[in-house]
Amino acid sequence: MKLEKSDILKALETITVAGEGKNMVESGAVKNIITFGDEVIVDLELPTPALHIKKRAEVDVMKAIHEKVYEKAKIKVNIKVEAPAAKQPANNVIKGKPIPGIKNIIAVASGKGGVGKSTVTSNLAVTLAKMGFSVGLLDADIYGPSAPIMFDVERERPLSVKVGDKSKMKPIENYGVKILSIGFFTQPNQAVVWRGPMAAKALNQMIFDAAWGELDFLLLDLPPGTGDIHLSIMQSLPITGAVVVSTPQNVALADARKGVAMFQQDSISVPVLGIVENMAYFTPEELPNNKYYIFGKEGAKHLAEDIDVPFLGEIPLVQSIREAGDVGRPAALQTATPIEKAFEELTRNVVQEVVNRNESLPPTEAIKITTMAGCSAVKK
């Protein structure tokens, strides 16, 4: 008996490939049919290498032709596996374990304490909010939380809200910034005496068990140094980029260099958006045009040039910045002042570096620390 290709096609239209909603012909799985008298060769292309699916497809083809065309047909089925190409993610899509709704996660770090990192973070947050961005701030300094004081929300306590079928913490909001800190869960005179794993667990709860909603930026106010909390954060979250804060002083610059090197370490590889020079110069209120370089001149700027990372801007040492932080109203909220201008310039530079990073670099992934890789001295 001479078999016809059209009859074979009609028979194959009655069967489907496992996992496909369309019949074998309509889905494109049948690539070719060749007939010679009572012999037929069917070439199939499947999207999966699973052995049971390949075997079932072969059996179904033979059964359909035997039952619907010719029961004594000699059939050979050739199967080729062609997996669909993986869809490439957009450059600014966070991979790893993202927080739904958060577009960019910025870590603000410093090599040492006392350089004004929390002051810079809080003023960066309110300036972003003033510019119209949706902003969150996570105070990741477990042992010295300062965000509740700087945002005048010391007495506030996060409420529990339902998100889907889960209960989550609702961040405290002030000046357009959503805030979470361990300081909301402790008494003002209570010291947090926790080992690393306990601190990391608390951070994970504030990160993933919080109802952050839709955010353009989540700022992480990291503790000083390059230790356990930093690794825990970077293992939990894929950081978009890091901002390093330093004063112009050589002692601070030496530690800032180590902070940058931590993020650039091969096993971590978080893009450094740039360096901020805080307390760049002192300007007395009564002599606004005078600049006194108490901690040295342009030290952080020279460091940025030396290690080839962007210089984001300089913030003066002004008494009102300290006063504003102490009363819980960040100085960047002042209008028509040199302080506001300085923080606006800094914030514009940070936003621009985030845009540059998202356009030119692949998505950051949460790091994987194996053996003692995350505990060795950073060599860069």
N, C-alpha and C positions, 0 to 999 in steps of 0.2 A: 504493500500500500504506500502511495506517495503522500507524505504529510505536507500540509499547507501552513505557511508562516502565519497567515491570518487566523487560522483555527487555533494555533498555539497561543497567540496573543489573547484571544477571547478566553481561553482556558486560564491563562495566568491572571486575567482581570478578576478572577473569582477568589484570589488568595491575597493575603497581606504579609508583610514582613513584621515580625514581632516588634512592638513599640511604635509602629507607623500607623497613622490613621487612614492612609489611602491604600488602594490596591497596588500590587507589585508593579504594574505597568505605569499607573498614574504617578506613583511616587518616584519613578525614574530608576528603580532598582534593576529593571531589565534593560541591559545595555545592547544586547544583540541576540538574534536567533538565526541559526543556520540549519537547514533541513536537507537530507540526502535520502530520498526514498522513505524508508521507515525509521531512519535515524534522525535525531535532533540534538543540537548543541545549544544550550542556553547559557549566556554570560550574565551573571548577576554582580551588582556592586552594592555592598552593604555598609552601613555607617558604623558598625561595631564589630570588633574581632571576637566577640563571645562565641565560644564553640557551640553551645546549645542553640543559638540563634542561627548560625550558619547551617547546622545539621537540620534544623527544622525547615529552613528555607529550601534546602535540597530535597527533602522528603516531600514537602508540599508541592513543589514543581513537578516531581515525578508522578505523584498521585493525581494531580489535576490533569496532566496530559494523558495518563492511562485511562482515567475515568471519563474524560470529556472529549478526547480526540481519538486515541487508538490504544487499546489495552496492551498490545504487543510492541509498542514503540520502544526503540532502543535510545535511551536518554542519557546524555552527559551534561552535568551542571558544573560550570566553572564559576567560582566565587572569588571576588576581589574585595578587599576591605579598604574603604576610603573614608577615614574619619573626617567630619566637617572641621574646617579651620577654626581654631579658637578665636573668639572675638577679642580684639585688642582693646583694653580699657583706655579711657581717656586719661591724659597725663595727670589731671588733677583729681582722679578718683583714688580715694584712700583704700589700700588693700590691707590684708592682715585681719585684725579684729576691730573694725571701725565702730564708732558710735553713730547710730542712724541719725541723719539730719545734720551732721556737723561736716562742714566743707574743709576747713583748715584747722590744724592743731599746731600751735606755736609754743615751743618750750622756751621760757626765759630763764637763763642760767647765769651763774657767775662762778669763777674759780674759788673765791673766798667770800666770807661774810662781810657785811658793813659797807658794801659798795653802792647800796641803794637799789638793789634788784627789785625788791617788792614795790618800792616807790615808782620805779620805771614801769613795772608791769601794770600797776593800778592806773597810772596816768595814760599809758598806752591803751588800756581797755576803755576808759571813758572817752578818749579822743576818737577811737574807732566808733564808739556809740554815737558821738556827736556827728560823725561823718555819715551816719545812716546805716552802719553795719549792725547785724545781730551778733552780740558778743557774750561770751561766758568766761568766767575766770575760776580756775581750780587752784586753790591754795594748797600746793603739794608739800609745803614745808611742815611736816607733821609735828616736829619738835618746837618750832617757833612760828606758829601761824600769825600773820599780821593783817590779812585781808579784812576780817571783821572790824578791826579798829579803823583801817584806812577808808572803809566805806560806811562807817558810822552805823554798823548793824550788829554790834557786840551782843545785844540782848535778844536778837532774833533766833528762832529755831526753825529749821526746815520742817515742812509738813509732809505727810504722806499722801500721795495722789495715785489714782488708778490710771494706768496706761495699758489699755487692752485688758488682760486678765492678771496683770502684775501690779504690785504696789511699788512705787518709786518715790525717791526724795524729790521734793520740789525746791530748786535752788532759791536762795534769798536774792531779791532784786533791788538794786538801788542805782540811780544815775544811768539807767538803761543797761546795766550789766548784771548778768545772772552769776551768782557767787556761791561756791561751796568751799568749806574749810573745816578742818578738824576742830577749829576754835568754836564752832557752833555747838559742839557736842561735849565740851569740857568747861569747867569753871575757870574764871580768870586767874585764880591762884593755884590751879591744878597743873602739875607737870605731867607731860606725856612720857612715861618711862616704858617704852616698848622696844623689843628687839625688831630687827629688820623684817622678818616674815609677818609680824603683827601689823607693822606700819604699812607694808605692801598690801595686806588684805584690806585695811581701812581705805587705802587709796583706790583699790579696785572697786570697792563699794561706792565710793563717791563718783567714780568715773562711769561705771556701767549700770548702777542702780539709781541713777538720777534722771529726772525728766527734763533734760536740757532743751528739748524741742529743736527747732531749726536754728542753727547758728552759722554765721559766716566764719567766725573765728572763736576758737576755744584757746585761751591763754593759760599755760601751765606755769605757775610761779614755783620753780624748783628750789629746793634747799641749796645752800652753798656746797661747793666741792664736786667730787666725781665719784660718788659712792653707791650704796645699795639702793637708795630710793630712785636714783637716776636710772639704774639698770631695770628696776621693777617697772617704772613708767614706760621705758622704751621696749620692754618685753610685752607690756599690756597694750600699748597703742602704737600705731604707725604715725610718727611725728612728721608733719609737713616740713618743718624747718625749725632751727634754733636761733635765738638771739642771745648773745653773750654781753653781759654788762660789766664794765670795769671803770675804775678811776684812772687818771693819768699816772699814778704813782707806780714806780718800778715793782714794788712788792705785789701790788694788785695785778699788774700786767703779767708777771711771771705765772700767776695762778690762772689768769684769763687765757693765756696761751695753752695751758693744760686743759682748760674747759673746752676750748675749740678742738684740741687734739682728741678729746674723748669722743665728741660727735663724729669726727672724721676717721676714727679707728675703723679698720676694715670690717670688723665683726658688728659694728653699729651703723656706720654710714648714714648718718642723718645730715641733710644739707644745712650748712651754717648760713643763715640769711645775712648775718653781719654782726658787727661790734658796736655797742653804744658806749660813749664816753660820758660818764656821769661825774658830777662835781668838777667839770672841766675848768672852771674858773670861778672866782668869787666876785660878785658885784654888789656893793652896798646899796641899800635902797636910796640913800641920799646922794649917791654918785652913780647913777644908772649906766653911765658911759664908760666907767672904769672897770678894768678886768685885772684881777690879781690871781696869778696861777699858783695857788697854794700847794697843790699836789703835783706840780709839774705841768708842762705845756704839751698838749697834743700827743701824749704818750699812747693812748688807745688808737688814735688815728694812724700813728706810725706803725703800731703793731698790726693793724688791719692791712696796711700796705705790705708789711714784711711777710705775712703769712697768706697774702692774696685772698682776703675775704672782704666783702663790702664794708665801708664805714657808714653807719646809719645816721650818725648825728651826735651832737654834744649837748648836754644839759648842764646849765650853770649851777653853782652852789649858791642858792638863794634862801634866805631865812623863811620866806613865806611858803616854800615847798615843804619844808619840815613842819611848819605850823599847820598847813593844810592837811598833811597826812595825819597829824596828831588829833585834829578835830574831826576827821572822817569825811573830808570833802576834798578830793584830789585837786592839786593846784591847776591842772589842765582845764578845769571847769571855769577858771577865771577868764574873763573876756578882755580883749584888747591889751594884753600884757606880753612882755618878752617871753614869759614862761609858757603861755599858751602857744605862742609862735614856735618856740623850740620844740614842744611836744608834737605840734602839728607837722612840723618838718620831719621829725623822727618817724611819726606814724605813716606819713606819705611814703617815706623811704622803705619802711617795713612792708607796706602793702605792695609797692612796686617790686620788691624782691620776691614776695610770694608769687606775684603774677609771673615774673621771670622764671622762677623755679618750676612752677606748674607747666609752663610752656616748653621748657627745655629739658627737664629731667623726668624720668619715669617715676611712678608712684612709690612712695616710701612704704616699706613693709615693717611690721612689728619684728624686732630682732629676735634671733634665737641664740641664747647663750648655751654653749655646750662645754662640758668639763669645766676647766678653769679659765676659759677664754675671756670671760668678762672680768676676771679678777687680776689680770696681769697689768704691769705698768704699761702705759700708753707710749708707744714709740712712733713718732711722726716727724 
